[in-house]
Amino acid sequence: MSEYSTLQVDLGERSYPIYIGENLLDQTDILKKHIPGNNVLIVSNETVAPLYLQKVEALLTGLRYYSVILPDGEEYKNLDVLNSIFDALLTHHLDRNTTIIALGGGVVGDMAGFAAATYQRGVHLIQIPTTLLSQVDSSVGGNTGVNHPLGKNMIGAFYQPRAVIADTNTLDTLDDRQLSAGLAEVIKYGLIRDAGFFAWIDENMEALLQRDHQALAYAIKVSCQTKADIVAADERESGQRALLNLGHTFGHAIETGMGYGAWLHGEAVGAGMCIAAKMSALLGWLSEEQVQRTIAIMQRAKLPTTAPESLGEQRFLDLMSVDKKVLDGTLRLILLKDIGEAVMTSDYTPDQLAQAIRISYTT
């Protein structure tokens, strides 16, 4: 038995644990206790299923379990592919006491979660994230959904899992680009709320890139604790939860404009956080030294720091107008007052936003 950490997302009767540690998919005492019925549908993808599907199935002895394997990639996070999950649920006559297990990265987690939220108006959900990005961010907090050609994550629901099981061993099979994409979300937590954690990430970047298990486990634990605290205080993003979207409005515009899958989500968010830092400086909030620290840590994590030149300024601005943080026609941005202090604001001019986009292509 390996040691693992357990965090709690405190949502009253809907509270749930996050398990973080090595070899969790080899332990029979964790997953099964969170499955209340006899029926299970495992949702995975073509990359993850050959690696870990049998491990998960081995933990389900005595239950009726089925699986559906999705194509791998952000470009498949859409309503058409989502329908294949509903097809499997209906083909196997699975009832309201079914548990859907999301085994994969952020795309699998979002789609399986949305299916769980909507099939028969809600069935049970367990998240088993297998990428760094999904372990530190997308599997926690109940964000689910799919993309639309006109906007990312514009169709979805808040739907909490019964448990999140983050086996850090799965990161050993993650490719380098996906690892860097996950580091973008780790860095985000330092930027929005914890300057000390930001400094720790900077000091331990090489260990993280080399997949040091101790460093990764610490980064995952701090990230999950931060998100758990924010979600407990603001489950449906009416206030401080929006701060988790630092870099995302810019990043989603890049993902949509370039075509889903061309940039990984974390890559677009990394560039988006650099743009947010530059705009924060235009507003007089961040110093040039703080902007350069932000850019430098993204570079060390092997993330993009500039917007793609092929995405012109007007197209970029148009795409940003289709965002969940638009309220009554006003786009509210998440920006930085300091490293470790994010704010949501609409107190900027269109010229300042356009200037931030303009300078994002070259610096």
N, C-alpha and C positions, 0 to 999 in steps of 0.2 A: 504494500500500500504506500503510495507516495503522499507527501504532504501537499496540502492545497489551502488556499485562502478562500473564505466565504464572505461576501459582502451582501448587504440587503438593500433592495430598493423599497423604500418605505411608502406604501400607498394604501395603508389600512388593510382592509380585507383582501385587497389585490396585491399585497406585497409579495416579493419573490426574491430568491437568492441568486447571486452570481458566483459560480465556482470558478476559480482560477488556479491552474496548476498543471503539472506534468502527469501523463498517463491516466487522465480522467476517463478516456474511452476504454480503458482496461478494467474499470471498477464497476462492479455490478450493483453497488449500493446507492448510487447517485441518481441515475436517469430514471429508473423504474418507479421510484417512490413519488415522482412527479407526474405519473401517468395514471389518471383516475379510472379509465375504462379499459376495455379489452382491444380496442381497434386503434391502429397507428398507421399513418401515412408519412413516410420519410420523403422529403423533397430535397434533392441534391442536384448536382450538374455533372456534365461529362468529364470534368477534370477531377472533381473531388470524390465522386462515387467509387471509381476504381481503387482509391486509396483508403477510404474510411467507411464505406457503406457496410461491408461485412462486419466490421468492428461494432457498429451500432446495432446491426441486426442480432449479433450475438448477445447483446444486452437485453433483448426483448423476448427471451424464451417464455413460452406460455401465453403470449399475446398473438393476435392476428395482425400481421404487419404487411404492408405493401410499400412500394416505392415508385416514384416518378422522377425521371432524370431529364433535366432541362439542358438546353444548349448553354454554353458558358460565354458570358459576355454582357456588358451593359446594353448592347444593341438589342438583346432579347428580353429586356425588362419592359414588357409591353402587355397589352390586354390579350393579344392573340396567344402568346406563350402562357400567360396566366391561365387561360382556358384549359390548358392541358392538365393543370392541377385539379380543376373542377371536374374534368372528364374522369380522372382517376378516382376521385371521391365518389362520384355518382356510379361509375362502372362497378365499384366494389361495394356499393350500397352502404357506405359509411355514414353513421348517424351522428347526432349532435354531441355524443359523448366521446367522439373520436379525438385523438391527439395528433396534430401535425408537428413533425420534427423538421426543423430547417437545418440541414447539414450542408454548410457551404459558406461563402462569403456574403458580402452585403446584398448582392442582387438576389441570391437565393433567400436570404433572410427577409428582405423586403417583400418579395413575392409570396413566399410561404406565409408570412405574417398577414398579408392582405387577404390571401385565400382563407386563412383561419378566421379573420375578422368578419368575413362576409358569407362563408358557407353556412347555410342554415342559421344565419344571423349570429354566428360565433361558435367556434369549437376551440378546444384547448390547443395551446402552442408551446413548444419548447425550442429554444434557440441553441444550436451547437455551432458556433462560428469557427471557421477554419482559416481565416485571414487575419492579419493584424488589424486592419481597418474595421472589420466586423467585430473583433474581440474588444476593441477599445471604444467603439462608437455605435455602429448601426444595430447591433443585436440588443442593445440596452435602451430602454426608454419607450418602446412601443411604436416607434416610427415604422410604418409599413406603406407600401404603395408601388406604383409603376409609373413609367415615363409616358409622355405624349409627344408626338413630333414637334409640338409647339412649346413644350416646357417640361422640365425635369421634375419628377416627384409631385406633379400637380393632381394626381389621382391617388387617393390613399386614405388611411384611417389611423388613428391612435389605437393601438391594441397591444396590451401587455402580455408577455409570455408568463408561463408558470415557473420557468427557471431558465437561466443562461449557463451553459457549461462550456467554458473556454479552456480547452486542452492545449497548452502551449507547445506540445510536441508537434501539432499540426503545422506550426510555423517552420519546421525544418524542411517541409516540402514546398514552401512558398517561393516563388521566383523573386529575384531581386527587385524587379520593378514593382511588384505588388507589395513587397516589404516597405519600400520607400513610400508608396502611396499610403500605407497605414501610418507611417511616421508623421505624415502631414496632420492627421487627426490627433496624434499624441502631442505634437507641437502646439496645436490649437488650444489644448487645455491649459498649457503654460501661458500662452498669450492672453487668454480671456480672463484667467482667474488666479494664476499662481506663478509669480515671477521666480520663486525659488525652484519650482519644478522646471521652468524654462531653462534656468541655469544648469540644472541637473542634466537635462536632455543634451544641452550643448556640451557638457563635460563628458557625457557617456555615449556620444553619437557613434563612435567607432565600435563600442561593445554592442550597441543595438544593431548596427549594420552587419556585424559578424554573428548575430543571432545568439549572443550570450543569454542563456536561459534565465539567469538571475536578473540581469538588466531588463530583459523583456517582461518578466513577471512583475517587476516593480513598476515599469511603465504602464502595463495593463491595469494593475491594481489602482494606481493613483488616478489614471484616466477614468476608469469605471466608477471609482468613488466620487470623483467630481461630477460625472454625469448623473449618478444615482442621486446625489444631493440636490442637483438642479431639477431633475425630473420630479423628485418628491415634493419640491416647493412649487413647481409649476408644470403639471403634467401635460397640459394642452397648449403650451406656448403662448400664454397670454401676457407674459412678462419676461422674466430673466431667462427662460429656456431658449428664447430667441438668440441669446448670446452664443449658443452652441453653433450658430450659423456663420460665425466669422469666416470670411472668405468664400462662403457658399454662393451668395448672390452673383458675385463675379465668376466663380467657378462653374456654376450651373449654366451661365450664359456661354462659357467656353465649351462645355460638354455638348450643349444643344447645338451651338453654331458649328462646331467641328464635326458633328455626327456622333451619336452615342457609341462609345467604345474606342474612338480615335485617341482620346485622352482618358486615362483612368480617373475615377472620381477624386482620389487623393492628389493626383497630379494637378488637376484643375483647381482644387481647393488650395494647394500650396501656392500656385501662382495667384490665386484670388486673395490669399492673405497678404501677399506682397503688395498687391494693388490697394488693399484696404489700408495697409501701413502707409503707403504713399499718400493716399487721400487724407488719412489722419494727420499727416505732416502738413498738407495743404491747408487744413483747418487750424493749424497751430498747436496741435495736441502732442504729436510725437516729434522728437528731435531727429535730425538727419542721422545721428549716431544710432538711435533706436531703430530707424528704418533699415539701416545697413546691417544691424544685428539680426533683424528679422530675415532679410534677404540671405545673409550668410548662413544662417542655420538651415534654411531651405536648401541652399546649395550643398551644404555638407550632407544633407539627407538625400541628395541626388534627385531633387525635385525641380521642376521648372519654376522660374521666378518672373517670367515675362509673359504677356499675352501673345497668342499666335498672330503674326502680322497679317495673315490671310483673313482674319476676322476684323473687318473694318470698324471704325469708330461708331458709325451710325447703326450698323447691324448689332454691334455689341450693346449699345444703349437700348435698342429695340428689344433685344432678348432679355435684358435685365428688367424690363417693364412687366414681364410675365413671371412673377415670383410670388411665393406665398407671403412675403412680407410687404406686399403692396396692400395698403388699407385706404379705402376711399380715394383711390387714385394716386396716393403718395407712396413712394418707395422708401421704406425705412431700412437704413443700412446699419450693419454691425461694424463699428470702427473701434479704434484704440485710443484711450486717454493716456495710457502708459502700457508698458509691457507688464502683463498681469492684471490689466483693468480694461475690460471691454464695455462699450455702451451701445445702445440702440438709438439711432438719431435720424431725423428727417431735416435737421438744421444745417442744410447745405444748399448751395445754388446749383442749377443745372450746369453752369459753366465750370464749377469746381469738379463736378462728376465727370464732365467731358474731358477736363484737363487731366484728371487721374487716369482715365482710359488712355488718353493720348501718350502720356509719359510711360505707361505700362508696357509699351511695345519695345522699348529700347533700354530701360534702366532697371 
